[in-house]
Amino acid sequence: MIIVKVGGSVFSDKKGKPENFDSATVRSIAREISKFYPRESFIVVHGGGSFGHPEAKKYGIREGLPEDWKTANFRRIGFTETHQAMLRANARFIEEFVRENLPAFSVSTSSVFITENGEVAYGDLEVVERLLELRFIPVLFGDVSVDLAKGIDILSGDQIITYLAKMLEPEKVVFLMDVDGVYDGKPGEGSLVQSLARDEIDSLLERLRCTASGTDVTGGICNKLEEAKKIAEHSEVWFVNGKVPGRLSGAIRGDGFGTRIV
């Protein structure tokens, strides 16, 4: 089984108009998966891109529910609106996959996972496992979450994948990005790291200044590497450019261009 994470920057311009969607790129990703399905089983997890992030920021979802009723209810409304935005993104994904004759099936993340301070505290994967047995392709997404400590929070797609990898131990996890892989500096300035051992990740994080007091200058790759370090305990991990046709296929075959973590 292979888990594919489609980053928000792959299917959407985060700096563009709210809820813009790159149908052609998602259709291309679906076509590549169709070359291997049903010989391989797949789970797809996508980020938010220009969906969900504006609402989450506007309503301060990550700050949780305070005791003040007015503020708390303002965030309850935002919790709902953020989730609805992510459902719209997910619906677009499903449409493109079905057009390529792939039985993608939406699994609402906020109904499966409960968090505690933003980390997965519990996930009920029975439906996901049954869908895989029935040869569906479960599609999950970054979403809002009911949180044991704060009442509400946000659960990222990367954290979802870490939990899925731990519980399901897929053969591979492929992160699709809008760059060619992991660099030892800013993309375009540093060099592409084509092969990376799990025990080398910490030193790379230091070079990228991924510390509590440092600045993440790499567009969020620090968090992805932290999750990849956990995932690599269970699976082979790839980071490849999801906007370039053929890169996903190469990672699935094991001969791709990008960054491979073992």
matplotlib code that plots the C-alpha trace (Angstrom):
import matplotlib.pyplot as plt

x = [0.0, 1.2, 0.2, 0.4, 0.3, -0.7, 0.6, -1.6, 0.9, 0.7, -3.0, -3.6, -2.0, -2.0, -1.3, -4.0, -7.8, -9.5, -10.4, -8.5, -7.9, -5.5, -7.7, -5.1, -2.5, -4.8, -6.0, -2.4, -1.7, -4.8, -3.6, -0.3, -2.0, -4.2, -1.1, -0.5, -4.1, -5.4, -2.1, -1.2, -3.5, -3.5, -4.5, -4.5, -4.2, -4.3, -3.6, -5.6, -3.9, -6.1, -9.0, -9.5, -6.5, -8.2, -11.1, -8.7, -6.7, -9.7, -11.3, -8.2, -9.1, -5.6, -6.3, -9.1, -12.3, -12.1, -14.5, -15.9, -19.1, -19.0, -15.4, -16.1, -19.1, -17.3, -14.7, -17.4, -18.8, -15.3, -14.7, -17.7, -16.7, -13.1, -14.4, -16.9, -14.1, -12.0, -15.0, -15.2, -11.5, -12.0, -15.0, -12.8, -10.3, -12.9, -14.3, -10.9, -10.1, -13.5, -13.0, -9.9, -12.0, -10.5, -12.9, -11.7, -13.9, -13.9, -13.1, -13.9, -10.8, -12.6, -14.9, -12.0, -9.3, -9.3, -6.3, -4.7, -2.9, -2.9, -1.3, -3.3, -4.6, -6.9, -7.8, -10.5, -9.2, -11.7, -13.5, -10.2, -9.0, -12.3, -12.3, -8.9, -10.1, -12.9, -10.4, -11.5, -8.9, -9.6, -9.0, -8.4, -7.4, -6.0, -9.0, -10.3, -10.3, -12.1, -9.2, -9.1, -7.1, -8.3, -11.8, -10.9, -7.7, -6.3, -4.9, -2.4, -2.2, 1.4, 0.4, -2.4, 0.1, 2.4, -0.4, -1.5, 2.1, 2.5, -0.8, -0.9, 2.9, 2.6, 5.3, 5.9, 4.8, 5.2, 5.1, 4.1, 5.5, 5.9, 9.7, 11.9, 12.5, 14.4, 17.2, 20.0, 19.0, 16.3, 15.0, 17.0, 19.9, 20.8, 21.5, 18.9, 19.4, 18.6, 19.2, 18.9, 19.2, 16.8, 19.6, 20.9, 17.6, 18.6, 21.8, 19.9, 17.3, 20.1, 21.6, 18.1, 17.9, 14.9, 15.0, 12.5, 14.3, 15.4, 13.6, 12.1, 13.2, 12.3, 8.6, 7.5, 10.0, 11.2, 7.8, 7.7, 11.1, 10.2, 7.2, 9.3, 11.7, 8.8, 7.3, 10.7, 10.5, 7.7, 8.0, 10.2, 9.6, 9.9, 9.7, 9.0, 7.7, 3.9, 3.6, 6.0, 4.3, 6.1, 7.7, 5.1, 5.3, 9.1, 8.7, 6.2, 8.5, 11.5, 13.6, 12.3, 13.9, 13.6, 14.6, 14.4, 14.6, 15.3]
y = [0.0, 3.5, 6.8, 9.9, 13.3, 16.1, 19.4, 22.4, 24.3, 21.5, 21.9, 25.5, 28.9, 29.9, 33.5, 33.6, 34.0, 31.9, 28.4, 28.3, 24.8, 23.4, 20.7, 19.8, 18.9, 16.8, 15.0, 14.3, 12.9, 10.7, 9.4, 8.4, 6.5, 4.8, 3.2, 1.2, 0.7, -1.9, -3.8, -1.3, 0.0, 3.7, 6.3, 9.9, 12.8, 16.4, 19.7, 22.9, 25.2, 28.2, 26.3, 26.5, 28.6, 31.9, 30.8, 29.2, 32.4, 34.7, 32.9, 31.9, 28.2, 27.2, 29.3, 26.9, 27.7, 30.3, 30.6, 33.9, 32.9, 35.5, 34.7, 31.0, 31.1, 33.2, 30.4, 27.7, 29.3, 29.5, 25.8, 25.0, 27.3, 26.0, 22.4, 23.3, 24.9, 21.7, 19.6, 21.7, 21.1, 17.4, 17.3, 18.7, 16.0, 13.2, 14.6, 14.5, 11.0, 9.6, 11.1, 8.9, 5.9, 5.7, 4.8, 7.6, 7.9, 10.8, 10.2, 13.2, 13.7, 15.5, 12.5, 10.1, 11.9, 13.5, 15.7, 16.9, 20.3, 19.7, 16.2, 13.1, 11.5, 9.0, 7.9, 5.3, 3.7, 0.9, 2.5, 3.3, -0.2, -1.6, 0.7, -0.6, -4.2, -3.3, -1.7, 1.9, 4.7, 6.6, 10.3, 12.3, 15.9, 18.4, 19.6, 21.0, 18.7, 18.3, 18.8, 17.3, 20.2, 23.3, 22.2, 22.8, 22.8, 22.2, 18.8, 18.9, 16.4, 15.7, 14.6, 12.5, 10.7, 10.1, 8.4, 6.4, 5.2, 4.1, 2.2, 0.8, 0.5, 1.3, 0.3, 3.9, 7.4, 10.0, 13.7, 15.7, 19.3, 22.3, 21.8, 18.9, 17.5, 18.4, 21.0, 21.7, 25.4, 27.5, 25.9, 27.4, 28.3, 25.0, 21.7, 19.0, 16.1, 13.0, 10.4, 10.9, 8.4, 8.8, 9.4, 12.3, 14.2, 15.9, 17.4, 18.6, 20.3, 22.1, 23.3, 24.6, 26.4, 24.3, 25.1, 26.6, 29.9, 29.7, 30.8, 28.3, 29.8, 26.8, 27.1, 24.6, 21.8, 21.7, 20.4, 17.9, 16.6, 16.2, 14.1, 12.2, 11.2, 9.5, 8.0, 6.5, 4.2, 2.4, 3.2, 4.4, 8.1, 10.2, 13.9, 14.7, 17.5, 16.9, 19.4, 17.5, 14.6, 11.3, 12.2, 10.4, 7.3, 7.3, 7.3, 4.5, 2.4, 3.4, 5.0, 8.5, 12.0, 13.7, 13.0, 9.4, 8.8, 5.3]
z = [0.0, -0.9, 0.7, -1.5, 0.1, -2.3, -0.8, -0.9, -3.1, -5.7, -6.5, -5.4, -5.3, -1.7, -2.6, -5.2, -4.9, -2.2, -3.3, -6.6, -7.8, -10.4, -12.0, -14.6, -12.1, -9.9, -13.0, -14.0, -10.5, -10.8, -14.2, -12.7, -9.9, -12.4, -14.0, -10.8, -9.5, -8.7, -8.5, -5.7, -3.0, -2.3, 0.3, -0.8, 1.7, 0.5, 2.2, 2.1, -0.3, -0.8, 0.8, 4.6, 5.5, 5.2, 7.4, 10.0, 10.2, 10.3, 13.2, 15.1, 15.2, 16.5, 19.7, 20.7, 22.5, 25.3, 28.2, 26.8, 25.1, 22.3, 21.2, 21.6, 19.4, 16.8, 16.6, 16.5, 13.4, 12.0, 12.8, 10.7, 7.8, 7.7, 7.5, 4.8, 2.7, 3.0, 2.0, -1.2, -1.9, -1.3, -3.6, -6.4, -5.8, -5.9, -9.2, -10.9, -9.7, -10.7, -14.2, -14.4, -13.4, -9.9, -7.0, -4.7, -1.6, 0.7, 4.4, 6.6, 8.7, 11.5, 12.0, 12.3, 14.4, 17.8, 18.7, 21.9, 21.5, 17.8, 17.9, 17.0, 20.3, 18.6, 15.1, 14.2, 11.0, 10.8, 7.9, 6.1, 6.4, 5.2, 2.2, 1.3, 1.5, -0.8, -3.3, -2.8, -2.6, 0.6, 0.3, 3.5, 4.0, 6.5, 8.5, 11.8, 14.7, 18.1, 20.6, 24.1, 25.5, 23.6, 22.4, 18.7, 16.6, 13.2, 12.1, 9.2, 6.4, 7.4, 10.9, 9.5, 7.3, 10.3, 12.2, 9.1, 8.5, 12.2, 12.2, 8.6, 7.8, 4.0, 1.6, 0.7, 1.5, -1.3, -0.6, -3.6, -3.5, -5.9, -5.8, -6.8, -3.3, -0.1, -0.4, 2.0, 1.8, 0.1, -3.1, -5.9, -3.6, -1.8, -3.5, -3.9, -1.5, -3.5, -0.8, 2.9, 5.7, 8.6, 11.1, 8.9, 9.2, 12.5, 11.1, 8.0, 10.3, 12.1, 8.7, 7.8, 11.1, 12.2, 15.8, 18.3, 18.1, 14.5, 11.4, 8.9, 5.6, 3.6, 3.1, 5.7, 4.8, 8.5, 9.7, 6.9, 7.7, 11.4, 10.3, 7.7, 10.4, 12.3, 9.1, 8.0, 11.0, 9.1, 5.4, 2.6, 2.1, -1.1, -1.7, -5.4, -7.6, -8.0, -10.8, -13.1, -14.8, -14.2, -10.9, -8.8, -11.0, -10.6, -6.8, -6.9, -9.0, -6.8, -9.6, -9.4, -9.3, -6.0, -2.4, -1.0, 2.8, 4.0]

ax = plt.figure().add_subplot(projection="3d")
ax.plot(x, y, z, "-o")
ax.set_aspect("equal")
plt.show()
